[in-house]
Amino acid sequence: MKSILAFVFIFVGTWTFAQNHVKWTFQYNSKSSTVIASGQIDAGWHLYSQKTDENAGPIPTKMVIEPSKNYKIIGAANEGTVPHEIFDKNFESTVYLFESNYAAEQHINVKKPGTLKGEMQYMICDDTKCLPPISVPFTLEIN
């Protein structure tokens, strides 16, 4: 029984990791008071800009930061590059997507040094299929 459970955990862990075709890095820039998310997207895959209408079908990429009394979130996250605008026949709508890399910055007003927690929420697709939405958590020390 233990070997079956071990196999299931390894299979599920590998399958889940294999579904994530973006390698994320997160950092806090104290000079500009920004949280920076950068993603390297595997070849052949893409994710959707926050400019994509939520009713279009695909899930737009979103940086979500947990509220805290240590900082205040200023406005919405800004995507660092210009997305490709295409008419996606699979969704029958205009979408905005990123291939190869993604970058976003979220300005915050730090009131007190501490820990910031957040996550990137997104959906990754290739030309024939989309995988279920993914949330990648992150934690940063801010000052």
C-alpha positions as CSV (number, residue, x, y, z in Angstrom):
1,M,0.0,0.0,0.0
2,K,2.8,2.4,0.9
3,S,4.5,1.8,-2.5
4,I,1.2,2.6,-4.3
5,L,0.8,5.8,-2.3
6,A,4.4,6.8,-3.1
7,F,3.8,6.2,-6.8
8,V,0.6,8.3,-6.8
9,F,2.4,11.2,-5.0
10,I,5.4,11.0,-7.4
11,F,3.1,10.8,-10.5
12,V,0.8,13.6,-9.4
13,G,3.8,15.8,-8.4
14,T,5.5,15.2,-11.7
15,W,2.3,15.7,-13.7
16,T,1.6,18.9,-11.9
17,F,5.1,20.2,-12.4
18,A,5.1,19.2,-16.0
19,Q,1.9,21.2,-16.5
20,N,3.7,24.4,-15.6
21,H,5.4,25.7,-18.7
22,V,6.6,28.9,-17.1
23,K,9.6,29.4,-14.9
24,W,8.9,32.3,-12.5
25,T,11.2,34.6,-10.6
26,F,10.0,37.2,-8.1
27,Q,11.9,40.1,-6.5
28,Y,11.3,43.3,-4.6
29,N,12.9,46.5,-5.8
30,S,13.2,48.8,-2.8
31,K,14.3,51.8,-4.9
32,S,11.1,51.9,-6.9
33,S,8.9,50.1,-4.3
34,T,7.8,47.5,-6.8
35,V,7.2,43.8,-6.8
36,I,8.5,42.3,-10.0
37,A,7.4,39.0,-11.6
38,S,9.3,37.6,-14.5
39,G,8.3,34.4,-16.4
40,Q,10.2,32.4,-19.0
41,I,7.7,30.6,-21.1
42,D,8.5,27.3,-22.7
43,A,8.7,27.2,-26.5
44,G,5.4,26.6,-28.2
45,W,3.4,27.8,-25.2
46,H,1.8,31.2,-24.4
47,L,-0.1,32.9,-21.7
48,Y,-2.7,35.7,-21.8
49,S,-2.3,39.4,-21.0
50,Q,-4.4,41.1,-18.4
51,K,-5.7,43.1,-21.4
52,T,-7.6,40.0,-22.5
53,D,-11.3,40.3,-21.8
54,E,-12.2,37.9,-19.0
55,N,-15.3,37.0,-21.0
56,A,-13.2,36.0,-24.1
57,G,-12.5,32.5,-22.8
58,P,-8.8,32.3,-21.6
59,I,-7.8,33.3,-18.1
60,P,-5.8,36.5,-18.1
61,T,-2.5,36.6,-16.2
62,K,-2.9,38.3,-12.8
63,M,-0.5,39.2,-10.0
64,V,-2.4,38.9,-6.7
65,I,-0.8,40.3,-3.6
66,E,-2.3,39.5,-0.2
67,P,-3.4,42.6,1.7
68,S,-1.3,43.6,4.7
69,K,-1.1,46.5,7.2
70,N,2.7,46.6,6.3
71,Y,2.1,47.9,2.8
72,K,-0.5,49.4,0.5
73,I,-1.0,48.2,-3.1
74,I,-0.9,51.1,-5.5
75,G,-3.1,50.6,-8.6
76,A,-2.9,47.6,-10.8
77,A,0.1,45.6,-12.0
78,N,1.8,46.9,-15.2
79,E,2.9,44.4,-17.8
80,G,6.4,45.2,-18.9
81,T,6.2,44.2,-22.5
82,V,3.5,44.7,-25.2
83,P,1.4,41.5,-25.8
84,H,0.6,40.1,-29.3
85,E,-2.9,40.9,-30.3
86,I,-4.6,38.0,-32.3
87,F,-8.0,36.7,-33.2
88,D,-8.0,33.3,-31.6
89,K,-10.4,31.0,-33.5
90,N,-10.5,28.6,-30.6
91,F,-12.1,31.3,-28.4
92,E,-13.7,33.2,-31.3
93,S,-12.4,36.5,-29.9
94,T,-9.5,38.9,-29.9
95,V,-6.9,38.0,-27.2
96,Y,-3.6,39.4,-26.1
97,L,-0.8,36.9,-25.4
98,F,2.8,36.6,-24.5
99,E,5.3,34.0,-25.9
100,S,8.8,33.3,-24.6
101,N,8.7,35.8,-21.6
102,Y,6.4,37.8,-19.4
103,A,7.1,40.6,-16.9
104,A,4.9,42.6,-14.6
105,E,5.5,45.2,-11.8
106,Q,3.2,46.1,-9.0
107,H,3.9,49.3,-7.1
108,I,3.4,49.2,-3.3
109,N,3.8,51.8,-0.5
110,V,5.8,50.1,2.3
111,K,4.6,51.2,5.7
112,K,6.7,48.7,7.7
113,P,9.3,46.1,6.7
114,G,8.0,42.5,6.6
115,T,6.9,39.7,4.5
116,L,4.8,40.1,1.3
117,K,2.9,37.1,0.0
118,G,1.2,36.8,-3.4
119,E,0.7,34.6,-6.4
120,M,0.6,34.6,-10.1
121,Q,-2.6,33.3,-11.6
122,Y,-2.6,32.3,-15.3
123,M,-3.5,29.8,-17.9
124,I,-1.0,28.4,-20.3
125,C,-1.9,27.2,-23.9
126,D,-0.3,26.0,-27.0
127,D,-1.9,26.1,-30.5
128,T,-4.2,23.1,-29.8
129,K,-4.9,23.0,-26.1
130,C,-5.0,24.9,-22.9
131,L,-4.1,23.5,-19.5
132,P,-6.1,24.2,-16.3
133,P,-5.5,27.6,-14.6
134,I,-2.4,27.6,-12.4
135,S,-1.5,29.7,-9.3
136,V,2.2,30.0,-8.4
137,P,2.7,31.4,-4.9
138,F,5.6,33.7,-3.9
139,T,6.9,35.3,-0.7
140,L,9.3,38.3,-0.6
141,E,10.9,40.3,2.2
142,I,10.1,44.0,1.8
143,N,11.7,47.0,3.4
